């Protein structure tokens, strides 16, 4: 077994100091009412495009309002200051949106993607009498009580290291409605430019792609379709540069593309759509395991295998393509690199791509 050499205490200290220097935080205690005022004045953005669609159902929202009424402590809300000095929510979207929508304060740009205004409470876990009350019916002293509730606000300041921003979102992602890696990428990189987000969104909405992947509503709502687009784009003719987990690789690729003025969006789009069009007649089962679950190992292998040999697979009988896909499903070497639990280990992914090129390079 290969022995991994341990860092010296000096090296360890240098790494810790470097990591700490990536960001700093300041904390303050502030009332819910004042946060609502910031939002109404445009000094706070909850930005659904920056984060995700509202996910708490009515019982979860009621439970949160009940917590405020009972004075139960809530986790800190994390915000970051953008270049215009406007605060953007890093963690706490569900909580803030719940309060804003309960009091009918959600702006029209946010309302459609988050929750309806002036919603009605259900039974609380501790206060059953909350049922059928909205904020207007709630006695004034309790409305005031909610607005005067003091919570902890963490102000986050970071440098331009966007890998650290990704890490921060990941570390804060501990709630009941967790962010997916693609939601975190969209959140971070949209702040630089929406161009790549718009690009993956456009490709994910290609009708033939939607047909052949056949994803469910939850997968689409959590941007899994956009993640599949990013998997393809980041791995196409780029497998040799895979030196970390596939998740980190995709994040790094997305960030690099945004800073690359010569990134050829059109070329990637053309190739992606061509591959999808070639595979469409074979149906959505080509990317699925026997139990019907979507298999990224099959997706990577088939998509990249066809893409990197695109000239061979244009205008040929679909039965020949299906024969190749059946080879993929039975290939012992590929099966070795696609075992459950290891699909995203970078060595396995690199080996899968190598085998995909071997299998698909000959008809």
N, C-alpha and C positions, 0 to 999 in steps of 0.2 A: 504494500500500500504506500502511495506517495505521501511523504511527510510535508506538511505545509508549515513553512517557517513563520514564526510569530513576529509581529512588528515589535520593534524596540519601544521602551517607554517613551523615548523622545519622538519617535515616529508616530506613536499613538497620540501623544499630546498635540503634535502638529496637526493631525487629522481632525481632532476634536475642535481645536481652535479655528481651523479653516471652516469646519461645518457650522460652528456658532456664528461666524462672521457673515454667513449667507443671509441671515435675517435677524431682526430684533423685534420685540413686542413691547407695547405699553398697555397698561390696563387701567380701566376706569369703571366706576359704578354709575349707572345712568338709569333713569326711569323709562318704562315702556312708552309713556306718553311723549317724552322728549325724542325717543327714536322715531315715533310716528310723525313728530313735527319735522325731523330731518327729512324723512321720506316725502312728506307733502311739499317741502320747499325744494326738492330736487337735490338735496345734499347727501342722500343715501339711495343707492341703486340695488335692488334685489335681483335685477337682470335675469329673467328666466332663460334668455338665450345664452347667458353666461353660465348658467347652472343647468337646470333641468325642469321638467314639468312637475307640477305639484303632485305629491303622492299620498299625502295623509288623507285617509277617509274621514267621514264625519265623526266617528267615535274617537279617532286619534286627536282630532281637533278639539273636540269637547273635553277630552282628558287633559289637554294642555291648558285650556281656559280654566278648568277646575283646579289645576295645579297652582295657577296664578292666584285664584281666589283663596286657596288654602294656605298660600305663602310657602309652598314647597319650593326649595331651591331648584333652579334649572341650570343646565350647562352654560358656560360662557358662549357669547356670540362673537365670532371672529370677523373682522372687517379689514380691508386694506384700502389705502388711499391711492387713487389713480393720479395721472399727471394733472388733472383738472381740480385736484383736491377734493373730489367727490369720493365718498366711502362706498366700497363695493363689498357685498356680503361674500365671505369665503366659506363660512360654516354657520348655519342658523336660518337658512331660507325657510324651512318648514315652520319654524317657530314664529318668525316675523310675519310670514304670509298668513298664518293662522290668525294672529292678532289684527293685522291690517284688514283682512277680509271680514272678520267678525264685526269690526266697527265700521264696515262699509267704506274703507279708505283706499282699497286697491285701485290703482289707476287703470284706465282702459287698456293700456298697452300690456299690463301685467295680468289683468283679470282673466282674460280668455285662456291663458296658459297655466294659471295657477288654481284659483278657486273662485266660486261665486261670492259676491258681496252679500252682507246681511243674512248670513246663513243662520239656521236655528239649531240650538244645542239639543243633544240627546241626553239620556240619563247618564249621570256621572258615576264613577266607581264608588265615590264616597258621598256625593250629593245627588241623589236620584231626582230631586226636585228641579234640577236644571232643565229637564226635558221640556221642549216646546218654547223655551225662552230665546229671544234674540237680544241683541245689545240694547235696542230701544225699550224692550219690555223689562229688562233687568233693572232693579232698583238703582237709583243714581249712586248711592254710596258704594255699590259693588262695581259700577262702571268706573268710578273714581279710583277704587281700590286697585283695579287691574292696571289703570294708567299710571298709578303711583308705584307700582311694583318695581323694585330696583333690581337690575340684573348686571352681571359682569360683562363688560365689553373689552375684548382684546384687539388692540390695534396692531396690525402686522405690517412691518416694513421689510422689503426685500430688495436685493440688488437684481441685476438682469439675468441671474442664473435661473433659467426656467426649469431645469431639472429639479432644483430645490423647491420651486413652486409646486411641481408635480408631487414631490415627496410630502410637502406640507398638506396638500389636499388629501393625500392618502392617509397620513397620520391622523388627520382630523375626522376622517370618514369612519366613525365608530357608532353612528346612530342606527336606528331601526330601519331606516330607508336609505341604504348605503348607495353611494355613488359607484358606478362602474368605472373602470379605467378610461373608457372612451369619453364618458361624461366629464371626467377630470381633465382629459386632454382638451376637450372642447372649451372647458372653462378657462384653462390657462392660456391656450394659444389664441383664442379669440381676442384676448386683451392686446395681443401684438397686432393681429390682423385677422379678419374673418375669412380671408381668401381661401385658405386650405379647408376650413370648416365648410364653406360653401361648395367647394370642390367635391369633398367626400359626400356631402348631402346630395348633390346633383347626381353623382354616380349611383348612390344608394337608391335613388328614386327612378332609375332607369327601369321601365316596365318589365323587361325580360329578366333583369336581375331579381326583381321582386318575385317574379314567378318561379324562378329556379331555386331561390333560397327558401321561399315559403315560410318566412319567419312569423312568429306569433306577435300579438300586439305588445306584449311586455318587452320582447326583444327589440322591437322597433322603438318603443318609448325610451329605452335605455341606450339607444344608439348602437346596438349590436350590428345592425346593418352597415352603419358607417365604419365600425371597427373592422368588419370583413373587407370593406373597400380598402381601408388603410393597410390591412395585412397584405393584400395583393400588391398594392403600390409600393410598399416598403420592402417587399421580398423580390419583386420582379427584377431580374438581372442584378440583384443586390445581395444575394444570399451569402456571398463571401464576406460581407461586412457585418454579418450577424455575430456579435461578440458578447452579447449579454442576453438576458431573457427576451422573449419575443415582445413582451409588453414594454420593456425599456427601449428595445430597438425601434418599435413603432413610435414611441414618444420622441426619441431622438431624431428620427427621420422627419416627423411632422414639424418639429422645431427648426431643423435645418432647411427644410423646403421653404419655410416662410421667410428665411433670410437669404434665400437663393433667388436672385432676380431672373435667372435663366432657367428656373425649374419649368420643364415642359409639360404643363398641365394637359394640353391638347393631345400630346402623344400618348400619355398614360390613359387618358379617357378613350382614345381610339382603340388601343390594345385591349383595355378592359372590356369594352362593349363588344369587340370582335370575339373575344373568348366566350363571353356570355351567350352571344348569338350562336356560336358553334355548338355549345353544350345544351342549349335550351331544348332541342327536340328529345333529349334523353331523359328529361323530367327531373324533379327536385330530389328524387331518391338517391341520385349519384353522390350527394354530399352527406348522406345519412347512414348511421349505423343500422344494424338489424332491428334495434329497439325503436327506431324512428328519430333518435336524437341527432341533431346537427353535429357533424364531426369536423372540427377544424383541420385535423390531420388529413382527411380526404380532400377538404377544400383547398388547402395549401398545395397538396401534391398534384391534384388535377388541374387547378387553375394555372399554377406556375409551369407545370409540365407542358400544357397546351400552349401557353403564352410564349414560352421560350423556344417553341418549335412551331410557331403559328403558321408558317408557310406550308407545312405538311398537312395541316388539318383544315384548311379551307377547301370547300367544295368537294369533300369526300363523303362516302357513305357513312351514315351515323353508326352503322353496325360495327365498322372498324374502330370508331372511337370508343364505343361501348366495350369492345374487346379489350382495348387498352385499359379502360377503367376496371374491368374485371381482373386484369393482371395486377393492377395496383392493389386491389382488395385481397389478393391471394399471395402477393409477393412476400416471401419470408423475411427478406432484409427490411422491407418497409414495415412489416408488422412488428419487427423488433424495435424499430424507432418510433412506433406509434402506440406503445403500451399505455394503458390508463395511468394517469398520474405523472406522466413525463412528457406530454405533448408540447409543453411550452419551454422545456429546457433547451437552451440554444443549440447544444450539440445535437440533440435529436432532430430539431427543426432543420439544421444545416444538412444533416445526413438524409433527411426526407427529401430535401430539395435536390440533393445530388442524385438520389435514386430516381426522383421524378424525371430529371433530365435524361437519365439513362433509359428509362422505360419508354418515354414519349419521343425519344429522338429517332426511333425507327418504327415504321408501320408494319 
